[in-house]
Each structure stands twice: as C-alpha cells, then as structure tokens.
Amino acid sequence: MADPFAVTNQAPPLRGVNFFTQDVGLGDALRSYADLAEDPGLRRIGELAGSEEARAHTLPANQNPPVLRTHDRYGNRIDEVDFHPSWHWLMTQAVGFGLQAAPWTSDRPAPHLTRAAGFYVWSQVEPGHGCPISMTYASVPALRADERLAAEWVPRLAATEYDVRRLPPAVKTGVLAGMGMTEKQGGSDVRANLTTATPIGDDGTYQLNGHKWFCSAPQVDVFLVLAQAPDGLSCFVVPRVLADGNRNPFALQRLKDKLGNRSNASSEVEFHGTIGHRLGDEGAGVRTIIEMVAATRLDCVLGSAALQRRALVEAIWHARHRSAFGGPLIDKPAMQNVLADLAIESEAATALGMRLASAVDASGAGQSDQAAAFRRIGLPLAKFWVCKRTPFMVAEAIECLGGNGYVEESGMPLLYRESPLNSIWEGSGNVNALDVLRALRRPESLDAWLLEVASVQGADARLDAAVHDVLQALADLDNAEAGVRRLAAQMALCLQGSLLIRHSTPEVADAFVASRLAGDWGGVFGTLPRTTPFERIVTRAIG
C-alpha cells in the first residue's frame, strides 16, 4: 500500500518563470507599437517577478500590515506609519525599475508603453505596493500645470532611489507622491468638499483646514489635495516636510481596516493650518487634477490585468501538475474550457491596457489628436469593464485549484481580496460609465472609438454586427443614462475584440468574439463553444 503520509499529487511552487518572456499575449500586444521583446529592463523585471525571492515577500507584506504611530514616546506628534521589511523590498524594486515616474523624463522610445508593461508584470508579484507607485506616476502630468512646481518636484519623483527618510525634499535622493480628494460627506462628488484653503501670501501659498476621508500611502513625501479656495475648488501641492525641515501639520487619525490592499496604508487625515502651494488657477481644481485621475485609471486597468494574469498562470500551473479522476487535470475537457476562457479574458484585458499606454506616448508627444481623443473615451471604458470583470475571473481561477486555492499560502485569497479595488478606486462603475457618456457627447471621442473598431471592419461579421448595435444605441443619447452600463460594456468588448483580431492568434480572437459578442457563451467561465481549440489557447497562455 502507498504511504498515507507521503506528499504526492501536489503542484510545486511556481518559481523560475520569467513573467515577461513567458507572456506571449503581452508580447504580441506590445509588438504592434514598439520592439520591446529584447528590452533588458523588462526581461529583468520578468525574471525577478517570477523568482522565489519575490514570492517570499508577497505574503509577509500582507500578513504584517502597516502600523500607525501618531506620537513619539515623549508625546510629540509624528504621524508616521511603520511597514514590514518586505514592503520596503517591494518598493525598492519598483522604484529602482523606474515604474513610479521615470517615463516622464525619459528620452527613450515608447517610455509609457515600456513602463506599462513593467508595471503590469511587476504588479503580479504583490498588488498593494502599486498604489504609491501609481500615484507618483500620475502626479507628474498634473504638476505640469505650474512650471515652477514641476521643476521642483518632477526630477525628484522620477529618481530611481527609494528614500524613506522624513527629510526636506531637496535633500532626498528620491520622493513619492499621493493625493487627497474624497471627504466624508462627498466621496466621488469632490465638488462637495468642505476643506478650506486660505491664501497667506502672494506666492500661491495657502493654509488648509479640513479632512480627507481616504488618503492612501500617507507615508509619501507630497500630496495633491483638493480644497475650497476663495474662488472655488482648487488643487494644492502639500509636502509632508517643509523646506525649513519642519513637519507640515498632517494629522493621521487612523488607518483603514480594508478588505484587501492590506500591505498598503490608507488613512484618514486632518489638516490644521497645513501649508499647500496652489497648482493651477483657483476654481480649476478638478480640471488641474484630471490628468492625475486619467493616469491612475490607466494603472487601474493595468493592475486588474495583472491580477487576471497571475490568477490565470497559477490556475494553469496547478492543472498541469495535478491529477484527478484518472489523469492530469489539464487534459480534462471541462477544465480545458475553463482555462481557455480565462486565458482569452486575460489576454483581452492585457491588449486593451497596452493599447491605452501606447496612446499616452502618442498624445504626450503631441503626435496625434486622435490618440488624446481615444484616451478620453478608452480609459473610462477600460476602467469600467476590465476592473469589473476581474473579481469574477479571479474567483474562477481559485476554483481551478479547489481547496488548495482557498488557503492563504496559495496566494490566491490575496488576489481575490484585491480584485474589487480597482473598480472602486478613481470612480466606481457608474462614475466611469457616466464618464463614457460624457465623452460620447464629444464627436472626436466617438470618432476615435469608431476608428479603432473599424480598423478590422469586414474581418469578422459578428464584430461588425456588434458595432452596428452600439451605433443604434447611440441614436438616443439624451435618454441613455439608465442603460449606460450595458452600452459601456458593449463598447469595451468591441474594442477588445478588434484588438485581438489585429494582434492575437485567430483561435483566441475567434473564441473571444464568438463568446463575448456573438452570444455563444453561457455567461460563466468554461462555456466556450465546443469547437474551440482549448489546448492551443491554454498552451499559448503560458507556453
């Protein structure tokens, strides 16, 4: 008889896999915009992301959440947050790779696309620390509303040194940024904000008094904050330490006890005479900070695509090494259908994220008004759809591991807890769907979407029919709000379908269009048409 205490039929840990080179779908998505297959930085990120060293830091950073210290032993207010060493290791790597803001000062081709690929690959290690990385990246386009403030902050934000010292920015080797927008009484309705900003000089310096209900990564060096100035809601640059070395009043009330994102600190903060420097004109706060919102929305899409990808890889890895009911799990037709369905969902999310990142390069370089118009409608579409699909996708991937996926050591519960976040951050589903509706009232935005999907017109009659249905729905925009989520979902699916037809294999594109756009799908994962070449799609997913 077999030894009942021997460990058999268990999948080995996922290690020694390069998360960049292994991802064929990512490579195909990138190839259309830039030649990055041999990029040494991306290869290095992929190698470290798939290493045992990286995996060893994932769970400790989440099992040992940050701790708030409001006062020192003598009673002095310090408002600091202590993190586990694994958090600092993760941050050191991310900043060292330049994922926080390096593209804004880079002279290399396609810097934002390269950074998007790196952020997507590295986020598969541990998603929580991506929050301060994203906010730092997103702060730069907003800071450019003021040349003086941009000159002061952008070079420091783009530096690739992770410096945790609480010092004046001028003497640090690198700084990180955050933002404070929402308040107790308003949430996403930031025009309801009550925090006040009172001018105290002619140089754009103000005193802020009030609160922020959600202030993520309160340990960073500078924040973009919205507050009510005499002429209306305005944006302010709020450093944690002032130029003279004194701490800016930044009273942390508590850290949020969150569903996921537990490695990252999210706080409630009060301002009591806090110094802020006006960014942009008084009354133009939303217009000033909107570029930061757009950039963080891109990272929400990339972060969700990363969660999908990591969940998919874990599911396929387990199925390859696990036997059940007389043979390898991966050979079972029902499991092949599930894995293939998860694979096309993941690749569609990745393709859309990289397309949006390429538009940042094009619009930022002033090369294309069409690229800017595409970002205007593509970002809320992708944010709405990709982020909303992620919890369903990750949950199905957990089922592929069965009970093994339900225990913390597998890392799958961490992915699942994280999966709803990006759909909430920077505006939840309705906010983004309504933003799509606002974009559609601009002819150039609809034209940009049409140009994308029409690029493959005639290649698949099912996609053409879906685009036709969207155009019919757009005939009555005045009464579209009640059905705007259905419209946003259909537009996002058409966009993903067109990208897969252009950049992926015929098998992947056909399965996606047949299931997502032609209705040959049961509404849950694993219900692709029986004629789908499951094995080829799964093999493409991780080789």
Secondary structure, DSSP 8 states (H G I E B T S, - for coil): ---TTS--S------S--TTTT-HHHHHHHHTT---TT-HHHHHHHHHHTSHHHHHHHHHHHHS--EEEEE-TTS-EEEEEE--HHHHHHHHHHHHTTTTTGGGG--SSSHHHHHHHHHHHHTTT-STTHHHHHHHHHHHHHHTTSHHHHHHHHHHHH--------S-GGG-S---EEEE---TTTTT-GGG---EEEE-SSSSEEEEEEEEEEEE-TTSSEEEEEEEETTEEEEEEEESB-TTS-B---EEEEE---SS-TTS-EEEEEEEEEEEEEES-TT-HHHHHHHHHHHHHHHHHHHHHHHHHHHHHHHHHHHHH-EETTEEGGGSHHHHHHHHHHHHHHHHHHHHHHHHHHHHHHHHTT--HHHHHHHHHHHHHHHHHHHHHHHHHHHHHHHHHGGGGGSGGGSHHHHHHHTTHHHHTTS-HHHHHHHHHHHHTSHHHHHHHHHHHHTTTTS-HHHHHHHHHHHHHGGGGGG-GGGHHHHHHHHHHHHHHHHHHHHS-HHHHHHHIIIIISS-S-SSTT---TTS-HHHHHHHHH-
